[in-house]
Amino acid sequence: VDLAKKMIELSGRDDIGIDYCGLRPGEKLYEELLINDSDKKTQYESITVASPTHFDIDELNEKIEKLLVKKDKIKVLKEIVPEFDHKLNN
């Protein structure tokens, strides 16, 4: 809202309103990059460092090829990215 108000102010126009429409399907309020606590802390409370994730490149390439041809792409995607949590919006 603050950004929208500032952009309207900077535009110099007074005929622009703000519509509050809520989230669209799949839209998030925030992005959580690390599911579990990360391995290393920094001097800043909100910044942490994660350990690298090791994934065999040949296995990854096989799974991507499988993803391209399978009908149930969600199932294959969950094999590649176990943390992926897909919810259908009906």
The first five atom37 places (N, CA, C, CB, O) and aatype in JSON, in Angstrom:
{
  "aatype": [19, 3, 10, 0, 11, 11, 12, 9, 6, 10, 15, 7, 1, 3, 3, 9, 7, 9, 3, 18, 4, 7, 10, 1, 14, 7, 6, 11, 10, 18, 6, 6, 10, 10, 9, 2, 3, 15, 3, 11, 11, 16, 5, 18, 6, 15, 9, 16, 19, 0, 15, 14, 16, 8, 13, 3, 9, 3, 6, 10, 2, 6, 11, 9, 6, 11, 10, 10, 19, 11, 11, 3, 11, 9, 11, 19, 10, 11, 6, 9, 19, 14, 6, 13, 3, 8, 11, 10, 2, 2],
  "atom_mask": [
    [1, 1, 1, 1, 1],
    [1, 1, 1, 1, 1],
    [1, 1, 1, 1, 1],
    [1, 1, 1, 1, 1],
    [1, 1, 1, 1, 1],
    [1, 1, 1, 1, 1],
    [1, 1, 1, 1, 1],
    [1, 1, 1, 1, 1],
    [1, 1, 1, 1, 1],
    [1, 1, 1, 1, 1],
    [1, 1, 1, 1, 1],
    [1, 1, 1, 0, 1],
    [1, 1, 1, 1, 1],
    [1, 1, 1, 1, 1],
    [1, 1, 1, 1, 1],
    [1, 1, 1, 1, 1],
    [1, 1, 1, 0, 1],
    [1, 1, 1, 1, 1],
    [1, 1, 1, 1, 1],
    [1, 1, 1, 1, 1],
    [1, 1, 1, 1, 1],
    [1, 1, 1, 0, 1],
    [1, 1, 1, 1, 1],
    [1, 1, 1, 1, 1],
    [1, 1, 1, 1, 1],
    [1, 1, 1, 0, 1],
    [1, 1, 1, 1, 1],
    [1, 1, 1, 1, 1],
    [1, 1, 1, 1, 1],
    [1, 1, 1, 1, 1],
    [1, 1, 1, 1, 1],
    [1, 1, 1, 1, 1],
    [1, 1, 1, 1, 1],
    [1, 1, 1, 1, 1],
    [1, 1, 1, 1, 1],
    [1, 1, 1, 1, 1],
    [1, 1, 1, 1, 1],
    [1, 1, 1, 1, 1],
    [1, 1, 1, 1, 1],
    [1, 1, 1, 1, 1],
    [1, 1, 1, 1, 1],
    [1, 1, 1, 1, 1],
    [1, 1, 1, 1, 1],
    [1, 1, 1, 1, 1],
    [1, 1, 1, 1, 1],
    [1, 1, 1, 1, 1],
    [1, 1, 1, 1, 1],
    [1, 1, 1, 1, 1],
    [1, 1, 1, 1, 1],
    [1, 1, 1, 1, 1],
    [1, 1, 1, 1, 1],
    [1, 1, 1, 1, 1],
    [1, 1, 1, 1, 1],
    [1, 1, 1, 1, 1],
    [1, 1, 1, 1, 1],
    [1, 1, 1, 1, 1],
    [1, 1, 1, 1, 1],
    [1, 1, 1, 1, 1],
    [1, 1, 1, 1, 1],
    [1, 1, 1, 1, 1],
    [1, 1, 1, 1, 1],
    [1, 1, 1, 1, 1],
    [1, 1, 1, 1, 1],
    [1, 1, 1, 1, 1],
    [1, 1, 1, 1, 1],
    [1, 1, 1, 1, 1],
    [1, 1, 1, 1, 1],
    [1, 1, 1, 1, 1],
    [1, 1, 1, 1, 1],
    [1, 1, 1, 1, 1],
    [1, 1, 1, 1, 1],
    [1, 1, 1, 1, 1],
    [1, 1, 1, 1, 1],
    [1, 1, 1, 1, 1],
    [1, 1, 1, 1, 1],
    [1, 1, 1, 1, 1],
    [1, 1, 1, 1, 1],
    [1, 1, 1, 1, 1],
    [1, 1, 1, 1, 1],
    [1, 1, 1, 1, 1],
    [1, 1, 1, 1, 1],
    [1, 1, 1, 1, 1],
    [1, 1, 1, 1, 1],
    [1, 1, 1, 1, 1],
    [1, 1, 1, 1, 1],
    [1, 1, 1, 1, 1],
    [1, 1, 1, 1, 1],
    [1, 1, 1, 1, 1],
    [1, 1, 1, 1, 1],
    [1, 1, 1, 1, 1]
  ],
  "atom_positions": [
    [[0.84, -1.19, 0.0], [0.0, 0.0, 0.0], [0.88, 1.25, 0.0], [-0.95, 0.0, 1.22], [0.62, 2.21, -0.73]],
    [[1.93, 1.22, 0.82], [2.82, 2.38, 0.87], [3.45, 2.66, -0.49], [3.91, 2.17, 1.92], [3.54, 3.81, -0.92]],
    [[3.89, 1.58, -1.15], [4.5, 1.73, -2.47], [3.48, 2.29, -3.47], [5.06, 0.38, -2.97], [3.8, 3.19, -4.24]],
    [[2.27, 1.76, -3.45], [1.23, 2.24, -4.37], [0.95, 3.73, -4.13], [-0.07, 1.42, -4.2], [0.85, 4.5, -5.08]],
    [[0.82, 4.11, -2.86], [0.56, 5.52, -2.54], [1.7, 6.41, -3.01], [0.35, 5.69, -1.03], [1.47, 7.5, -3.53]],
    [[2.93, 5.95, -2.82], [4.09, 6.73, -3.24], [4.13, 6.87, -4.76], [5.39, 6.08, -2.73], [4.43, 7.95, -5.28]],
    [[3.82, 5.79, -5.47], [3.82, 5.83, -6.94], [2.75, 6.78, -7.45], [3.61, 4.42, -7.52], [2.97, 7.52, -8.41]],
    [[1.58, 6.76, -6.81], [0.51, 7.68, -7.2], [0.94, 9.12, -6.94], [-0.8, 7.37, -6.43], [0.73, 10.0, -7.77]],
    [[1.55, 9.34, -5.79], [2.03, 10.68, -5.44], [3.06, 11.16, -6.47], [2.65, 10.69, -4.03], [3.01, 12.31, -6.92]],
    [[3.99, 10.28, -6.82], [5.04, 10.66, -7.78], [4.48, 10.9, -9.18], [6.1, 9.57, -7.83], [5.07, 11.65, -9.96]],
    [[3.36, 10.27, -9.49], [2.78, 10.46, -10.82], [2.21, 11.86, -10.99], [1.7, 9.42, -11.07], [2.04, 12.34, -12.11]],
    [[1.91, 12.52, -9.86], [1.34, 13.85, -9.93], [-0.14, 13.87, -10.26], [0.0, 0.0, 0.0], [-0.72, 14.94, -10.46]],
    [[-0.75, 12.7, -10.31], [-2.18, 12.62, -10.63], [-2.98, 12.42, -9.36], [-2.45, 11.47, -11.63], [-2.48, 11.87, -8.37]],
    [[-4.22, 12.87, -9.38], [-5.08, 12.67, -8.21], [-6.31, 11.84, -8.55], [-5.52, 14.02, -7.65], [-7.24, 11.74, -7.74]],
    [[-6.33, 11.23, -9.74], [-7.49, 10.44, -10.17], [-7.21, 8.93, -10.14], [-7.9, 10.85, -11.57], [-7.92, 8.15, -10.78]],
    [[-6.19, 8.52, -9.41], [-5.83, 7.11, -9.34], [-6.22, 6.56, -7.98], [-4.3, 6.9, -9.59], [-5.84, 7.1, -6.94]],
    [[-6.99, 5.49, -8.0], [-7.42, 4.85, -6.76], [-6.66, 3.55, -6.52], [0.0, 0.0, 0.0], [-5.98, 3.05, -7.41]],
    [[-6.8, 3.03, -5.33], [-6.18, 1.75, -4.98], [-7.3, 0.76, -4.72], [-5.24, 1.88, -3.72], [-8.17, 1.0, -3.89]],
    [[-7.29, -0.36, -5.45], [-8.27, -1.42, -5.24], [-7.62, -2.52, -4.41], [-8.79, -1.99, -6.6], [-6.51, -2.96, -4.7]],
    [[-8.31, -2.97, -3.39], [-7.86, -4.07, -2.56], [-8.6, -5.32, -3.03], [-8.12, -3.79, -1.02], [-9.8, -5.47, -2.8]],
    [[-7.87, -6.21, -3.68], [-8.53, -7.36, -4.31], [-8.12, -8.69, -3.7], [-8.21, -7.37, -5.79], [-8.67, -9.72, -4.08]],
    [[-7.18, -8.72, -2.77], [-6.75, -9.98, -2.16], [-5.72, -10.7, -3.01], [0.0, 0.0, 0.0], [-5.27, -10.19, -4.04]],
    [[-5.37, -11.88, -2.56], [-4.37, -12.67, -3.27], [-5.0, -13.42, -4.42], [-3.69, -13.65, -2.32], [-6.14, -13.87, -4.34]],
    [[-4.26, -13.55, -5.5], [-4.68, -14.39, -6.61], [-4.28, -15.82, -6.31], [-4.06, -13.9, -7.95], [-3.41, -16.04, -5.46]],
    [[-4.87, -16.81, -6.97], [-4.49, -18.21, -6.74], [-2.99, -18.41, -6.92], [-5.26, -19.14, -7.69], [-2.43, -18.03, -7.95]],
    [[-2.35, -19.0, -5.93], [-0.92, -19.28, -5.99], [-0.04, -18.14, -5.53], [0.0, 0.0, 0.0], [1.17, -18.33, -5.37]],
    [[-0.6, -16.97, -5.31], [0.19, -15.82, -4.88], [0.46, -15.92, -3.38], [-0.53, -14.5, -5.22], [-0.4, -16.35, -2.62]],
    [[1.65, -15.51, -2.97], [2.05, -15.61, -1.57], [2.27, -14.22, -0.98], [3.32, -16.46, -1.43], [2.58, -13.27, -1.69]],
    [[2.11, -14.14, 0.32], [2.41, -12.89, 1.01], [3.91, -12.74, 1.22], [1.69, -12.82, 2.35], [4.43, -11.63, 1.22]],
    [[4.61, -13.87, 1.39], [6.05, -13.85, 1.57], [6.63, -15.14, 1.02], [6.43, -13.67, 3.07], [5.9, -16.11, 0.82]],
    [[7.9, -15.16, 0.77], [8.58, -16.33, 0.23], [9.53, -16.87, 1.28], [9.35, -15.99, -1.07], [10.43, -16.17, 1.74]],
    [[9.32, -18.11, 1.67], [10.2, -18.74, 2.64], [11.17, -19.63, 1.88], [9.4, -19.56, 3.7], [10.77, -20.64, 1.3]],
    [[12.42, -19.26, 1.88], [13.41, -19.99, 1.1], [13.97, -21.19, 1.82], [14.53, -19.07, 0.73], [14.35, -22.17, 1.17]],
    [[14.02, -21.15, 3.13], [14.55, -22.26, 3.9], [13.43, -22.84, 4.76], [15.76, -21.82, 4.78], [12.82, -22.13, 5.56]],
    [[13.17, -24.13, 4.59], [12.1, -24.77, 5.36], [12.56, -24.98, 6.8], [11.69, -26.12, 4.71], [11.84, -24.64, 7.74]],
    [[13.73, -25.53, 6.98], [14.27, -25.79, 8.31], [15.29, -24.71, 8.66], [14.92, -27.2, 8.39], [15.66, -23.89, 7.82]],
    [[15.73, -24.72, 9.9], [16.76, -23.76, 10.28], [18.0, -23.97, 9.42], [17.12, -23.88, 11.78], [18.39, -25.1, 9.14]],
    [[18.6, -22.89, 9.01], [19.81, -23.01, 8.2], [21.0, -23.34, 9.1], [20.06, -21.71, 7.41], [20.91, -23.27, 10.32]],
    [[22.1, -23.69, 8.46], [23.27, -24.16, 9.2], [24.09, -23.06, 9.86], [24.15, -24.92, 8.28], [24.65, -23.25, 10.93]],
    [[24.15, -21.91, 9.22], [25.02, -20.86, 9.73], [24.24, -19.57, 9.95], [26.18, -20.61, 8.78], [23.4, -19.2, 9.13]],
    [[24.51, -18.92, 11.03], [23.92, -17.62, 11.32], [24.9, -16.54, 10.87], [23.56, -17.47, 12.84], [26.1, -16.8, 10.74]],
    [[24.4, -15.35, 10.66], [25.26, -14.21, 10.34], [25.06, -13.17, 11.44], [24.93, -13.62, 8.93], [24.31, -13.39, 12.39]],
    [[25.73, -12.06, 11.3], [25.58, -11.01, 12.31], [24.18, -10.38, 12.25], [26.65, -9.93, 12.12], [23.77, -9.68, 13.17]],
    [[23.47, -10.64, 11.15], [22.11, -10.12, 10.99], [21.11, -11.22, 11.28], [21.9, -9.54, 9.57], [21.2, -12.31, 10.72]],
    [[20.16, -10.95, 12.16], [19.2, -11.97, 12.58], [18.38, -12.53, 11.4], [18.25, -11.38, 13.62], [18.05, -13.71, 11.38]],
    [[18.07, -11.68, 10.44], [17.2, -12.11, 9.34], [17.96, -12.77, 8.17], [16.42, -10.94, 8.83], [17.34, -13.17, 7.19]],
    [[19.27, -12.87, 8.27], [20.07, -13.46, 7.19], [20.8, -14.69, 7.72], [21.08, -12.43, 6.61], [21.56, -14.62, 8.69]],
    [[20.55, -15.82, 7.06], [21.23, -17.06, 7.43], [21.83, -17.68, 6.17], [20.26, -18.07, 8.14], [21.49, -17.28, 5.05]],
    [[22.71, -18.64, 6.35], [23.38, -19.28, 5.23], [23.06, -20.77, 5.25], [24.93, -19.04, 5.29], [23.21, -21.43, 6.29]],
    [[22.62, -21.29, 4.14], [22.27, -22.71, 4.04], [23.45, -23.49, 3.47], [21.01, -22.91, 3.16], [24.28, -22.95, 2.74]],
    [[23.49, -24.76, 3.82], [24.5, -25.65, 3.23], [24.1, -25.97, 1.81], [24.65, -26.96, 4.07], [22.91, -26.01, 1.49]],
    [[25.07, -26.2, 0.94], [24.72, -26.56, -0.43], [24.0, -27.91, -0.47], [25.99, -26.61, -1.32], [24.31, -28.81, 0.32]],
    [[23.05, -28.04, -1.37], [22.34, -29.29, -1.57], [23.02, -30.04, -2.71], [20.83, -29.06, -1.86], [23.19, -29.49, -3.8]],
    [[23.41, -31.27, -2.46], [24.09, -32.06, -3.48], [23.07, -32.93, -4.2], [25.22, -32.93, -2.86], [22.29, -33.64, -3.56]],
    [[23.08, -32.88, -5.52], [22.18, -33.68, -6.33], [22.97, -34.12, -7.54], [20.88, -32.87, -6.74], [23.51, -33.29, -8.28]],
    [[23.05, -35.41, -7.76], [23.81, -35.95, -8.88], [23.26, -35.41, -10.19], [23.76, -37.49, -8.87], [22.07, -35.54, -10.47]],
    [[24.11, -34.81, -11.0], [23.66, -34.14, -12.22], [23.06, -35.12, -13.21], [24.83, -33.4, -12.87], [22.11, -34.78, -13.91]],
    [[23.6, -36.34, -13.29], [23.04, -37.33, -14.21], [21.63, -37.74, -13.76], [23.96, -38.57, -14.29], [20.73, -37.89, -14.59]],
    [[21.46, -37.92, -12.45], [20.14, -38.26, -11.92], [19.15, -37.12, -12.17], [20.22, -38.57, -10.41], [18.0, -37.35, -12.53]],
    [[19.62, -35.9, -11.98], [18.76, -34.74, -12.22], [18.35, -34.68, -13.69], [19.48, -33.45, -11.82], [17.17, -34.44, -13.99]],
    [[19.28, -34.88, -14.59], [18.95, -34.86, -16.02], [17.94, -35.95, -16.38], [20.23, -35.05, -16.86], [17.03, -35.71, -17.18]],
    [[18.08, -37.14, -15.79], [17.12, -38.22, -16.03], [15.73, -37.82, -15.56], [17.57, -39.51, -15.33], [14.73, -38.05, -16.25]],
    [[15.67, -37.23, -14.37], [14.37, -36.84, -13.82], [13.74, -35.71, -14.64], [14.53, -36.4, -12.37], [12.51, -35.67, -14.78]],
    [[14.55, -34.82, -15.16], [14.01, -33.75, -16.0], [13.46, -34.33, -17.3], [15.1, -32.68, -16.31], [12.4, -33.93, -17.76]],
    [[14.18, -35.29, -17.89], [13.68, -35.95, -19.1], [12.36, -36.66, -18.8], [14.74, -36.97, -19.64], [11.43, -36.61, -19.61]],
    [[12.28, -37.31, -17.65], [11.05, -37.99, -17.23], [9.92, -36.97, -17.05], [11.29, -38.78, -15.9], [8.78, -37.22, -17.43]],
    [[10.25, -35.82, -16.48], [9.27, -34.75, -16.26], [8.68, -34.28, -17.59], [9.92, -33.57, -15.51], [7.49, -33.97, -17.67]],
    [[9.5, -34.21, -18.6], [9.05, -33.71, -19.91], [8.06, -34.65, -20.6], [10.24, -33.49, -20.81], [7.23, -34.19, -21.38]],
    [[8.13, -35.95, -20.31], [7.28, -36.9, -21.04], [6.11, -37.45, -20.22], [8.12, -38.05, -21.52], [5.13, -37.91, -20.8]],
    [[6.19, -37.43, -18.9], [5.13, -37.99, -18.06], [3.92, -37.08, -18.03], [5.64, -38.22, -16.62], [4.04, -35.86, -18.13]],
    [[2.74, -37.69, -17.9], [1.51, -36.91, -17.78], [1.38, -36.33, -16.39], [0.27, -37.77, -18.11], [0.95, -35.19, -16.23]],
    [[1.75, -37.11, -15.36], [1.65, -36.63, -13.98], [2.92, -35.87, -13.61], [1.41, -37.81, -13.0], [3.77, -36.37, -12.88]],
    [[3.02, -34.65, -14.11], [4.22, -33.84, -13.91], [4.4, -33.45, -12.44], [4.16, -32.59, -14.77], [5.53, -33.28, -11.99]],
    [[3.31, -33.29, -11.71], [3.4, -32.91, -10.3], [4.12, -34.0, -9.51], [2.0, -32.65, -9.71], [4.96, -33.69, -8.67]],
    [[3.79, -35.26, -9.76], [4.43, -36.37, -9.06], [5.94, -36.39, -9.33], [3.8, -37.71, -9.49], [6.73, -36.56, -8.4]],
    [[6.32, -36.21, -10.57], [7.74, -36.21, -10.93], [8.44, -34.99, -10.33], [7.93, -36.23, -12.47], [9.56, -35.1, -9.85]],
    [[7.78, -33.84, -10.35], [8.36, -32.64, -9.78], [8.6, -32.82, -8.28], [7.45, -31.43, -10.03], [9.61, -32.34, -7.75]],
    [[7.69, -33.51, -7.59], [7.87, -33.77, -6.16], [9.05, -34.72, -5.91], [6.59, -34.37, -5.56], [9.67, -34.66, -4.85]],
    [[9.35, -35.58, -6.87], [10.53, -36.44, -6.74], [11.81, -35.6, -6.83], [10.53, -37.54, -7.85], [12.77, -35.84, -6.1]],
    [[11.79, -34.62, -7.71], [12.96, -33.77, -7.89], [13.1, -32.79, -6.73], [12.87, -33.01, -9.23], [14.2, -32.56, -6.24]],
    [[11.98, -32.21, -6.3], [11.98, -31.21, -5.23], [11.01, -31.68, -4.14], [11.59, -29.78, -5.77], [9.83, -31.31, -4.18]],
    [[11.48, -32.47, -3.18], [10.6, -33.04, -2.15], [9.84, -31.97, -1.36], [11.41, -33.88, -1.19], [8.74, -32.24, -0.87]],
    [[10.4, -30.78, -1.23], [9.75, -29.72, -0.46], [8.58, -29.08, -1.22], [10.76, -28.65, -0.1], [7.8, -28.33, -0.64]],
    [[8.47, -29.36, -2.52], [7.42, -28.77, -3.35], [6.06, -29.22, -2.84], [7.6, -29.16, -4.82], [5.8, -30.41, -2.73]],
    [[5.19, -28.25, -2.54], [3.87, -28.55, -2.0], [2.83, -27.9, -2.9], [3.73, -28.06, -0.51], [2.48, -26.73, -2.72]],
    [[2.36, -28.66, -3.87], [1.41, -28.13, -4.85], [-0.01, -28.38, -4.38], [1.64, -28.78, -6.24], [-0.38, -29.5, -4.02]],
    [[-0.78, -27.33, -4.37], [-2.2, -27.46, -4.03], [-3.0, -26.91, -5.2], [-2.55, -26.7, -2.69], [-2.8, -25.77, -5.63]],
    [[-3.91, -27.72, -5.7], [-4.74, -27.28, -6.82], [-5.78, -26.29, -6.32], [-5.43, -28.47, -7.5], [-6.37, -26.48, -5.25]],
    [[-6.0, -25.25, -7.08], [-7.04, -24.26, -6.77], [-8.23, -24.54, -7.67], [-6.51, -22.79, -6.95], [-8.19, -24.26, -8.87]],
    [[-9.28, -25.07, -7.11], [-10.48, -25.37, -7.91], [-11.54, -24.33, -7.66], [-11.03, -26.76, -7.58], [-12.62, -24.41, -8.24]]
  ]
}
